[in-house]
Amino acid sequence: MPILLTGASGFLGRHLVQLLREQGRAFTACYFNHEPSFPAVRLPLSGREAALGQIAALQPTAILHLAAVSSPNWCELYPADSKAINADAPVFLAAYCREARIPYLFASTDLVFDGLHAPYDEGWAPSPICTYGRHKAEAEQGALLAYPETVITRLPLLYGWGGLLLNWVAEMRKGLPVSAFVDEFRTPAYVRDVAAGLLLLLRHNTPGIYHLGGHETYSRYEMGRAIAVAFGLDERLVQPCRQADVPMPAPRPADVSLSSEKAYALGYAPRLLKEALKMINQH
Ligand SMILES: NC(=O)c1ccc[n+]([C@@H]2O[C@H](COP(=O)([O-])OP(=O)(O)OC[C@H]3O[C@@H](n4cnc5c(N)ncnc54)[C@H](OP(=O)(O)O)[C@@H]3O)[C@@H](O)[C@H]2O)c1
């Protein structure tokens, strides 16, 4: 019987599908609005009853829940919709897994923190400053209450083909400048390393909260420069800007760097940014 993977059509989900296939694991990939090119089931998660009926029929052996609306600005503008998918769905899935007695892992975010006390380890209480972070923090708390065996992973900014990196490289290859914040700091990680980390934690199935940050803190601007260098592009195309220069619906915390020693000790091994970029450029 298969692992149920929600959000399989998303950035991280697609990389997980690739990894699960390489490992020869049985899984059911689920999407919502964007049907992927690989076999997948449409599973809307905004309506509890319909979703749970569908899941029960699929009889998963574990649920790996990645589906979310991951744009903080969108969540700020549409808080009711954000709550349904980002706060409510993770909790009813947790309750389902408790009833079914199967492992449950769900993806949260470094944006549950306010950005004033980095680096954050798992001992810090969430202190979100935007709706997306608030709903993810509610989901964490609700899921642990509904099913104390839940494995919660707080993910950092992810990069890789199909996400942030591709957009920037494509722009710069056309000679177009990209603007990047000098005053927003994260511990970015290569999306495929994080996918491997999620499967590692699912295998361990030790309940609790795990940070899956990379080893280094970077501003988006520093990341942009590193990407330009790795791809042989003109570094000057990466132009510095400040958060205050760009009006955005959602406030952004200044530094949500994660301390991820707990996951490193279990074998989570994200590559350093420059190492990962070199490898990505060769493929
Ligand atoms: N990417 C990052 O840097 C980052 C950082 C921290 C945490 N995370 C977390 O990691 C997870 C994966 O992120 P991602 O970047 O892969 O996100 P993404 O590319 O935006 O993908 C989101 C996924 O959720 C699905 N989805 C959205 N609304 C849904 C609904 N109502 N019902 C069912 N499925 C729905 C989407 O399906 P369709 O596309 O088919 O509609 C898609 O597969 C999310 O939980 C996100 O919060 C991501």
The ligand as an SDF file (V2000), in Angstrom:
LIG
                    3D

 48 52  0  0  0  0  0  0  0  0999 V2000
    9.1350   26.5270   -1.4980 N   0  0  0  0  0  0  0  0  0  0  0  0
    9.6560   27.0010   -0.3690 C   0  0  0  0  0  0  0  0  0  0  0  0
   10.6600   27.7420   -0.3940 O   0  0  0  0  0  0  0  0  0  0  0  0
    9.0450   26.6130    0.9670 C   0  0  0  0  0  0  0  0  0  0  0  0
    9.6150   27.1490    2.1320 C   0  0  0  0  0  0  0  0  0  0  0  0
    9.0760   26.7970    3.3750 C   0  0  0  0  0  0  0  0  0  0  0  0
    7.9880   25.9200    3.4400 C   0  0  0  0  0  0  0  0  0  0  0  0
    7.4480   25.4330    2.2850 N   0  0  0  0  0  0  0  0  0  0  0  0
    6.2860   24.5210    2.4120 C   0  0  0  0  0  0  0  0  0  0  0  0
    6.5810   23.3350    1.6820 O   0  0  0  0  0  0  0  0  0  0  0  0
    5.4060   22.8170    1.0660 C   0  0  0  0  0  0  0  0  0  0  0  0
    5.6300   22.6640   -0.4210 C   0  0  0  0  0  0  0  0  0  0  0  0
    5.9440   23.9510   -0.9630 O   0  0  0  0  0  0  0  0  0  0  0  0
    6.0480   24.1920   -2.5380 P   0  0  0  0  0  0  0  0  0  0  0  0
    7.0350   25.2930   -2.7580 O   0  0  0  0  0  0  0  0  0  0  0  0
    6.2220   22.9060   -3.2410 O   0  0  0  0  0  0  0  0  0  0  0  0
    4.5910   24.7880   -2.8420 O   0  0  0  0  0  0  0  0  0  0  0  0
    3.8950   25.0000   -4.2550 P   0  0  0  0  0  0  0  0  0  0  0  0
    4.8770   24.8340   -5.3820 O   0  0  0  0  0  0  0  0  0  0  0  0
    3.1690   26.2980   -4.1400 O   0  0  0  0  0  0  0  0  0  0  0  0
    2.8640   23.8010   -4.3570 O   0  0  0  0  0  0  0  0  0  0  0  0
    1.7310   23.7700   -3.5550 C   0  0  0  0  0  0  0  0  0  0  0  0
    1.0180   22.4550   -3.7460 C   0  0  0  0  0  0  0  0  0  0  0  0
   -0.1730   22.4580   -2.9550 O   0  0  0  0  0  0  0  0  0  0  0  0
   -1.2740   22.0620   -3.7570 C   0  0  0  0  0  0  0  0  0  0  0  0
   -2.4960   22.7300   -3.2700 N   0  0  0  0  0  0  0  0  0  0  0  0
   -2.7170   24.0520   -3.1160 C   0  0  0  0  0  0  0  0  0  0  0  0
   -3.9710   24.2800   -2.6750 N   0  0  0  0  0  0  0  0  0  0  0  0
   -4.5540   23.0450   -2.5390 C   0  0  0  0  0  0  0  0  0  0  0  0
   -5.8450   22.6080   -2.1280 C   0  0  0  0  0  0  0  0  0  0  0  0
   -6.8190   23.4750   -1.7650 N   0  0  0  0  0  0  0  0  0  0  0  0
   -6.1000   21.2700   -2.1080 N   0  0  0  0  0  0  0  0  0  0  0  0
   -5.1320   20.3770   -2.4670 C   0  0  0  0  0  0  0  0  0  0  0  0
   -3.9010   20.7280   -2.8760 N   0  0  0  0  0  0  0  0  0  0  0  0
   -3.6100   22.0620   -2.9150 C   0  0  0  0  0  0  0  0  0  0  0  0
   -0.9060   22.5190   -5.1620 C   0  0  0  0  0  0  0  0  0  0  0  0
   -1.6620   21.8000   -6.1280 O   0  0  0  0  0  0  0  0  0  0  0  0
   -1.9010   22.3590   -7.6390 P   0  0  0  0  0  0  0  0  0  0  0  0
   -0.6380   23.0640   -8.0500 O   0  0  0  0  0  0  0  0  0  0  0  0
   -2.1830   21.1160   -8.4200 O   0  0  0  0  0  0  0  0  0  0  0  0
   -3.0600   23.3010   -7.5680 O   0  0  0  0  0  0  0  0  0  0  0  0
    0.5840   22.1850   -5.1900 C   0  0  0  0  0  0  0  0  0  0  0  0
    0.7640   20.8320   -5.4890 O   0  0  0  0  0  0  0  0  0  0  0  0
    4.2790   23.7770    1.4400 C   0  0  0  0  0  0  0  0  0  0  0  0
    3.5980   23.2670    2.5650 O   0  0  0  0  0  0  0  0  0  0  0  0
    5.0090   25.0670    1.7960 C   0  0  0  0  0  0  0  0  0  0  0  0
    4.2700   25.8390    2.7200 O   0  0  0  0  0  0  0  0  0  0  0  0
    7.9440   25.7530    1.0550 C   0  0  0  0  0  0  0  0  0  0  0  0
  1  2  1  0
  2  3  2  0
  2  4  1  0
  4  5  1  0
  4 48  2  0
  5  6  2  0
  6  7  1  0
  7  8  2  0
  8  9  1  0
  8 48  1  0
  9 10  1  0
  9 46  1  0
 10 11  1  0
 11 12  1  0
 11 44  1  0
 12 13  1  0
 13 14  1  0
 14 15  2  0
 14 16  1  0
 14 17  1  0
 17 18  1  0
 18 19  2  0
 18 20  1  0
 18 21  1  0
 21 22  1  0
 22 23  1  0
 23 24  1  0
 23 42  1  0
 24 25  1  0
 25 26  1  0
 25 36  1  0
 26 27  1  0
 26 35  1  0
 27 28  2  0
 28 29  1  0
 29 30  1  0
 29 35  2  0
 30 31  1  0
 30 32  2  0
 32 33  1  0
 33 34  2  0
 34 35  1  0
 36 37  1  0
 36 42  1  0
 37 38  1  0
 38 39  2  0
 38 40  1  0
 38 41  1  0
 42 43  1  0
 44 45  1  0
 44 46  1  0
 46 47  1  0
M  CHG  2   8   1  16  -1
M  END
$$$$
